[in-house]
Amino acid sequence: MKKTIKMMAKQVIRRELLPDLLANEALEEKVTIDNNYRIKPSTLFAFDCQLKPIQDKYQTVVFDQEEGLILLEKMTTRSLFYQAYKTAPDRELTIKKFLSRLLNVTGQHVQAFGSYAYFSFFSLRNRPLDLVSLHQMRRFDCSQEMGHFLTLDCRYAFETPLPARKGSAWTLLQDAITLNAACLELLRQRASMWGCQLKTSRQKSLLTDPAYQRSDIVASLKEVDLYQLYQEADSKIIDLCSDSFYQEFADEIDKKCWKIGDLHNLLAKCSHNYIEFK
């Protein structure tokens, strides 16, 4: 029997999915309201509904493979994307930025972790910012101004708006998948340096499909000096406790008045500049 693919788009959620659940008084049984949700490997897709909140209060709608449909009142897709960013070690973030420059691909649209990656066609400064888990998708198609991601089990196809510039959607998607492949290759090389073998997911998805990778870029990684790369990454990670780091901002603080409030302001400014530096 042929599987029926359910198209999931914002208008479908508004006009069909949630109204049906409400009509059957099954909203609490079928939907989870969780303002502490974090994107994870089981996340399928997250819709940005900030401009027109669901039921006038839910800013984000998440489809999770294990938890089902989740509504978030306070957490936005940007918050989810940033939370994923914060879970990565500073060293890995520095290496990712280095790889982006080295391979001349953009890393602003993806949080790449090797075996899984979260992607958006729009950067943090744009709206809407729908998020898709590339490791949960098997195919991507686009028509006119919309893109469609088909899940691994072929149950759902998630619809999301595409950038206005023609052809940029494919470029952004390829860059994201290629950058993830590059990160995974570096992880393999590092494991080999330690005498280990990296175990990766054998699941076929967009992340592992060569058709979505720029093979020439991935191949060029073999010429990268891995030891030097990690040394450069370490040199760019600033120690917040070092005298030189505090000295950089000391001139902006009144040295004659070292009160507890001034110290808090100093630490807050150092923390802000450190985050911007990363």
C-alpha positions as a LaTeX table, in Angstrom:
\begin{tabular}{lrrr}
\hline
Residue & $x$ (\AA) & $y$ (\AA) & $z$ (\AA) \\
\hline
Met1 & 0.00 & 0.00 & 0.00 \\
Lys2 & 1.39 & 3.37 & $-1.03$ \\
Lys3 & 2.17 & 5.77 & 1.80 \\
Thr4 & 0.29 & 9.05 & 1.96 \\
Ile5 & 2.59 & 12.02 & 2.48 \\
Lys6 & 1.14 & 14.73 & 4.71 \\
Met7 & 2.06 & 18.25 & 3.64 \\
Met8 & 2.89 & 20.38 & 6.67 \\
Ala9 & 2.82 & 24.15 & 6.25 \\
Lys10 & 1.80 & 27.03 & 8.50 \\
Gln11 & $-1.59$ & 27.43 & 6.84 \\
Val12 & $-2.26$ & 23.69 & 7.24 \\
Ile13 & $-1.49$ & 23.91 & 10.96 \\
Arg14 & $-3.72$ & 26.97 & 11.39 \\
Arg15 & $-6.68$ & 25.88 & 9.25 \\
Glu16 & $-6.74$ & 22.10 & 9.61 \\
Leu17 & $-4.47$ & 20.46 & 12.17 \\
Leu18 & $-5.09$ & 22.48 & 15.33 \\
Pro19 & $-8.80$ & 23.20 & 14.61 \\
Asp20 & $-9.42$ & 19.45 & 14.24 \\
Leu21 & $-7.68$ & 18.76 & 17.54 \\
Leu22 & $-9.64$ & 21.51 & 19.27 \\
Ala23 & $-12.92$ & 20.28 & 17.82 \\
Asn24 & $-12.23$ & 16.86 & 19.28 \\
Glu25 & $-11.13$ & 18.40 & 22.59 \\
Ala26 & $-7.85$ & 16.57 & 22.17 \\
Leu27 & $-5.39$ & 19.46 & 22.17 \\
Glu28 & $-3.82$ & 18.54 & 25.51 \\
Glu29 & $-3.59$ & 14.87 & 24.55 \\
Lys30 & $-2.09$ & 15.38 & 21.09 \\
Val31 & $-0.06$ & 18.55 & 21.63 \\
Thr32 & 2.61 & 19.39 & 24.19 \\
Ile33 & 3.03 & 22.97 & 25.42 \\
Asp34 & 6.67 & 23.24 & 26.47 \\
Asn35 & 8.46 & 26.58 & 26.81 \\
Asn36 & 11.66 & 24.82 & 27.86 \\
Tyr37 & 11.98 & 22.75 & 24.69 \\
Arg38 & 15.42 & 22.52 & 23.04 \\
Ile39 & 16.09 & 21.28 & 19.53 \\
Lys40 & 17.74 & 17.87 & 19.49 \\
Pro41 & 18.38 & 14.96 & 17.10 \\
Ser42 & 14.70 & 13.91 & 17.26 \\
Thr43 & 13.52 & 17.36 & 16.13 \\
Leu44 & 12.05 & 17.29 & 12.63 \\
Phe45 & 11.01 & 20.86 & 11.89 \\
Ala46 & 10.27 & 24.14 & 13.69 \\
Phe47 & 7.92 & 26.74 & 12.20 \\
Asp48 & 8.46 & 30.43 & 12.98 \\
Cys49 & 5.04 & 31.96 & 13.75 \\
Gln50 & 6.17 & 35.24 & 15.34 \\
Leu51 & 4.45 & 37.47 & 12.78 \\
Lys52 & 1.12 & 35.73 & 13.32 \\
Pro53 & 1.19 & 33.59 & 16.49 \\
Ile54 & $-0.87$ & 30.41 & 16.58 \\
Gln55 & $-4.05$ & 31.09 & 18.61 \\
Asp56 & $-2.60$ & 34.58 & 19.15 \\
Lys57 & 0.03 & 33.34 & 21.59 \\
Tyr58 & 2.22 & 30.48 & 20.32 \\
Gln59 & 5.30 & 31.80 & 18.50 \\
Thr60 & 6.78 & 28.45 & 17.49 \\
Val61 & 5.39 & 25.10 & 16.36 \\
Val62 & 7.78 & 22.13 & 16.55 \\
Phe63 & 7.40 & 18.65 & 15.11 \\
Asp64 & 9.43 & 16.12 & 17.08 \\
Gln65 & 9.85 & 12.49 & 16.05 \\
Glu66 & 9.49 & 11.29 & 19.64 \\
Glu67 & 7.33 & 13.94 & 21.31 \\
Gly68 & 4.96 & 14.82 & 18.47 \\
Leu69 & 3.58 & 18.33 & 18.04 \\
Ile70 & 4.91 & 20.96 & 20.45 \\
Leu71 & 3.74 & 24.54 & 20.93 \\
Leu72 & 6.08 & 27.17 & 22.36 \\
Glu73 & 4.67 & 30.41 & 23.70 \\
Lys74 & 7.89 & 32.20 & 24.67 \\
Met75 & 10.68 & 30.41 & 22.82 \\
Thr76 & 11.23 & 31.55 & 19.23 \\
Thr77 & 13.02 & 29.63 & 16.50 \\
Arg78 & 15.90 & 32.07 & 16.90 \\
Ser79 & 16.12 & 31.12 & 20.56 \\
Leu80 & 16.19 & 27.43 & 19.63 \\
Phe81 & 18.88 & 28.06 & 17.01 \\
Tyr82 & 20.99 & 30.05 & 19.47 \\
Gln83 & 20.59 & 27.40 & 22.18 \\
Ala84 & 22.02 & 24.82 & 19.76 \\
Tyr85 & 24.89 & 27.21 & 19.08 \\
Lys86 & 25.66 & 27.53 & 22.79 \\
Thr87 & 25.86 & 23.77 & 23.30 \\
Ala88 & 28.93 & 23.54 & 21.05 \\
Pro89 & 32.37 & 23.91 & 22.70 \\
Asp90 & 34.22 & 27.16 & 21.93 \\
Arg91 & 36.96 & 25.25 & 20.18 \\
Glu92 & 34.51 & 23.56 & 17.80 \\
Leu93 & 32.81 & 26.88 & 17.01 \\
Thr94 & 36.17 & 28.44 & 16.17 \\
Ile95 & 37.04 & 25.51 & 13.90 \\
Lys96 & 33.66 & 25.78 & 12.18 \\
Lys97 & 34.28 & 29.47 & 11.45 \\
Phe98 & 37.77 & 28.66 & 10.19 \\
Leu99 & 36.36 & 25.96 & 7.91 \\
Ser100 & 33.73 & 28.36 & 6.56 \\
Arg101 & 36.43 & 30.81 & 5.52 \\
Leu102 & 38.77 & 28.11 & 4.25 \\
Leu103 & 36.12 & 26.44 & 2.10 \\
Asn104 & 34.43 & 29.72 & 1.16 \\
Val105 & 31.00 & 28.53 & 2.30 \\
Thr106 & 28.54 & 30.26 & 4.59 \\
Gly107 & 28.02 & 28.88 & 8.08 \\
Gln108 & 25.43 & 31.44 & 9.20 \\
His109 & 22.51 & 29.24 & 8.23 \\
Val110 & 23.47 & 25.97 & 9.89 \\
Gln111 & 24.45 & 24.47 & 13.22 \\
Ala112 & 26.53 & 21.50 & 12.07 \\
Phe113 & 27.51 & 18.69 & 14.44 \\
Gly114 & 28.59 & 15.97 & 12.02 \\
Ser115 & 25.92 & 13.32 & 12.53 \\
Tyr116 & 23.14 & 15.90 & 12.75 \\
Ala117 & 22.62 & 19.50 & 11.65 \\
Tyr118 & 19.94 & 22.20 & 11.93 \\
Phe119 & 19.42 & 24.51 & 8.96 \\
Ser120 & 17.49 & 27.60 & 7.89 \\
Phe121 & 17.35 & 29.36 & 4.52 \\
Phe122 & 17.42 & 32.66 & 6.40 \\
Ser123 & 19.99 & 33.98 & 8.84 \\
Leu124 & 19.25 & 35.17 & 12.37 \\
Arg125 & 18.55 & 38.67 & 11.07 \\
Asn126 & 15.74 & 37.57 & 8.76 \\
Arg127 & 12.14 & 36.44 & 9.06 \\
Pro128 & 10.76 & 33.85 & 8.93 \\
Leu129 & 13.37 & 31.55 & 10.40 \\
Asp130 & 11.96 & 28.06 & 9.95 \\
Leu131 & 14.38 & 25.35 & 11.11 \\
Val132 & 14.83 & 21.93 & 9.52 \\
Ser133 & 16.82 & 18.98 & 10.86 \\
Leu134 & 18.77 & 17.88 & 7.79 \\
His135 & 19.59 & 14.48 & 9.31 \\
Gln136 & 15.84 & 13.75 & 9.48 \\
Met137 & 15.21 & 14.52 & 5.78 \\
Arg138 & 15.79 & 12.41 & 2.69 \\
Arg139 & 14.93 & 14.80 & $-0.15$ \\
Phe140 & 14.57 & 18.47 & $-0.96$ \\
Asp141 & 12.49 & 19.96 & $-3.78$ \\
Cys142 & 11.53 & 23.51 & $-4.59$ \\
Ser143 & 8.80 & 25.12 & $-6.65$ \\
Gln144 & 8.36 & 28.84 & $-7.16$ \\
Glu145 & 8.93 & 30.50 & $-3.76$ \\
Met146 & 8.57 & 27.42 & $-1.56$ \\
Gly147 & 10.87 & 24.56 & $-0.59$ \\
His148 & 9.77 & 21.11 & 0.56 \\
Phe149 & 11.68 & 18.67 & 2.78 \\
Leu150 & 10.60 & 15.02 & 2.80 \\
Thr151 & 11.17 & 13.10 & 6.05 \\
Leu152 & 13.09 & 9.82 & 6.14 \\
Asp153 & 9.93 & 7.78 & 6.71 \\
Cys154 & 8.11 & 9.62 & 3.88 \\
Arg155 & 5.27 & 10.54 & 6.25 \\
Tyr156 & 5.66 & 14.31 & 6.10 \\
Ala157 & 6.76 & 17.00 & 3.69 \\
Phe158 & 7.53 & 20.29 & 5.42 \\
Glu159 & 7.06 & 23.51 & 3.47 \\
Thr160 & 9.17 & 26.62 & 4.04 \\
Pro161 & 9.68 & 29.95 & 2.19 \\
Leu162 & 12.81 & 30.34 & 0.05 \\
Pro163 & 15.13 & 33.34 & $-0.43$ \\
Ala164 & 14.03 & 35.70 & $-3.19$ \\
Arg165 & 17.30 & 35.49 & $-5.12$ \\
Lys166 & 17.03 & 32.77 & $-7.77$ \\
Gly167 & 19.24 & 29.74 & $-7.18$ \\
Ser168 & 20.41 & 30.87 & $-3.74$ \\
Ala169 & 18.35 & 28.21 & $-1.94$ \\
Trp170 & 20.31 & 25.34 & $-3.50$ \\
Thr171 & 23.61 & 27.12 & $-2.84$ \\
Leu172 & 22.78 & 27.71 & 0.84 \\
Leu173 & 21.63 & 24.12 & 1.31 \\
Gln174 & 24.72 & 22.71 & $-0.42$ \\
Asp175 & 27.00 & 24.97 & 1.62 \\
Ala176 & 25.36 & 23.81 & 4.87 \\
Ile177 & 25.61 & 20.10 & 4.00 \\
Thr178 & 29.16 & 20.52 & 2.71 \\
Leu179 & 30.23 & 22.35 & 5.87 \\
Asn180 & 28.72 & 19.57 & 7.97 \\
Ala181 & 30.58 & 16.97 & 5.88 \\
Ala182 & 33.79 & 18.94 & 6.42 \\
Cys183 & 33.22 & 19.03 & 10.19 \\
Leu184 & 32.58 & 15.29 & 10.15 \\
Glu185 & 35.76 & 14.66 & 8.16 \\
Leu186 & 37.80 & 16.64 & 10.68 \\
Leu187 & 36.23 & 14.65 & 13.51 \\
Arg188 & 37.25 & 11.44 & 11.72 \\
Gln189 & 40.82 & 12.71 & 11.30 \\
Arg190 & 41.03 & 13.77 & 14.94 \\
Ala191 & 39.77 & 10.36 & 16.09 \\
Ser192 & 42.39 & 8.75 & 13.86 \\
Met193 & 45.11 & 10.90 & 15.47 \\
Trp194 & 44.03 & 9.47 & 18.82 \\
Gly195 & 44.09 & 5.92 & 17.48 \\
Cys196 & 40.30 & 5.65 & 17.47 \\
Gln197 & 37.64 & 5.12 & 14.85 \\
Leu198 & 34.73 & 7.54 & 14.75 \\
Lys199 & 31.33 & 5.85 & 14.75 \\
Thr200 & 28.86 & 7.76 & 12.59 \\
Ser201 & 25.21 & 7.27 & 11.77 \\
Arg202 & 24.56 & 4.87 & 8.88 \\
Gln203 & 21.17 & 6.39 & 8.30 \\
Lys204 & 20.76 & 7.78 & 4.78 \\
Ser205 & 19.71 & 11.41 & 4.81 \\
Leu206 & 20.47 & 14.72 & 3.13 \\
Leu207 & 23.63 & 14.91 & 5.23 \\
Thr208 & 25.01 & 11.69 & 3.76 \\
Asp209 & 23.74 & 12.09 & 0.19 \\
Pro210 & 26.70 & 12.97 & $-2.11$ \\
Ala211 & 24.29 & 14.70 & $-4.48$ \\
Tyr212 & 23.90 & 17.52 & $-1.96$ \\
Gln213 & 27.62 & 17.89 & $-1.22$ \\
Arg214 & 30.29 & 19.82 & $-3.07$ \\
Ser215 & 32.65 & 16.89 & $-3.37$ \\
Asp216 & 35.58 & 19.00 & $-4.57$ \\
Ile217 & 35.49 & 20.99 & $-1.32$ \\
Val218 & 35.28 & 17.92 & 0.90 \\
Ala219 & 38.20 & 16.37 & $-1.01$ \\
Ser220 & 40.31 & 19.49 & $-0.43$ \\
Leu221 & 40.23 & 18.80 & 3.32 \\
Lys222 & 42.82 & 16.08 & 2.84 \\
Glu223 & 45.36 & 18.84 & 2.22 \\
Val224 & 44.55 & 20.66 & 5.46 \\
Asp225 & 47.11 & 20.41 & 8.25 \\
Leu226 & 44.87 & 19.23 & 11.07 \\
Tyr227 & 47.43 & 19.83 & 13.82 \\
Gln228 & 47.94 & 23.43 & 12.70 \\
Leu229 & 44.20 & 23.95 & 12.45 \\
Tyr230 & 43.65 & 22.97 & 16.09 \\
Gln231 & 46.59 & 25.12 & 17.18 \\
Glu232 & 45.06 & 28.14 & 15.46 \\
Ala233 & 41.71 & 27.38 & 17.06 \\
Asp234 & 43.28 & 27.24 & 20.52 \\
Ser235 & 45.12 & 30.53 & 19.95 \\
Lys236 & 41.84 & 32.33 & 19.18 \\
Ile237 & 40.06 & 31.22 & 22.34 \\
Ile238 & 40.59 & 34.01 & 24.86 \\
Asp239 & 40.97 & 33.29 & 28.55 \\
Leu240 & 38.44 & 35.52 & 30.30 \\
Cys241 & 40.60 & 35.50 & 33.44 \\
Ser242 & 43.75 & 36.80 & 31.74 \\
Asp243 & 45.09 & 40.25 & 32.64 \\
Ser244 & 45.40 & 41.23 & 28.98 \\
Phe245 & 41.70 & 40.63 & 28.34 \\
Tyr246 & 40.60 & 42.76 & 31.29 \\
Gln247 & 43.13 & 45.47 & 30.39 \\
Glu248 & 41.47 & 45.91 & 26.98 \\
Phe249 & 38.33 & 47.26 & 28.64 \\
Ala250 & 39.81 & 48.72 & 31.83 \\
Asp251 & 40.01 & 52.26 & 30.41 \\
Glu252 & 36.21 & 52.42 & 30.20 \\
Ile253 & 35.79 & 51.73 & 33.90 \\
Asp254 & 36.40 & 54.29 & 36.65 \\
Lys255 & 39.41 & 52.78 & 38.39 \\
Lys256 & 38.96 & 55.05 & 41.41 \\
Cys257 & 35.62 & 53.55 & 42.29 \\
Trp258 & 35.88 & 49.77 & 42.55 \\
Lys259 & 32.47 & 48.98 & 43.96 \\
Ile260 & 30.63 & 45.70 & 43.51 \\
Gly261 & 28.36 & 47.31 & 40.89 \\
Asp262 & 31.38 & 48.43 & 38.86 \\
Leu263 & 32.82 & 44.93 & 38.96 \\
His264 & 29.54 & 43.49 & 37.71 \\
Asn265 & 29.50 & 46.03 & 34.87 \\
Leu266 & 33.06 & 45.12 & 33.95 \\
Leu267 & 32.29 & 41.40 & 33.90 \\
Ala268 & 29.13 & 42.00 & 31.88 \\
Lys269 & 31.03 & 44.05 & 29.29 \\
Cys270 & 33.79 & 41.46 & 29.05 \\
Ser271 & 31.22 & 38.72 & 28.60 \\
His272 & 29.39 & 40.71 & 25.89 \\
Asn273 & 32.58 & 41.38 & 23.94 \\
Tyr274 & 33.66 & 37.76 & 24.31 \\
Ile275 & 30.38 & 36.53 & 22.82 \\
Glu276 & 30.71 & 38.99 & 19.92 \\
Phe277 & 34.29 & 37.87 & 19.37 \\
Lys278 & 33.19 & 34.24 & 19.07 \\
\hline
\end{tabular}
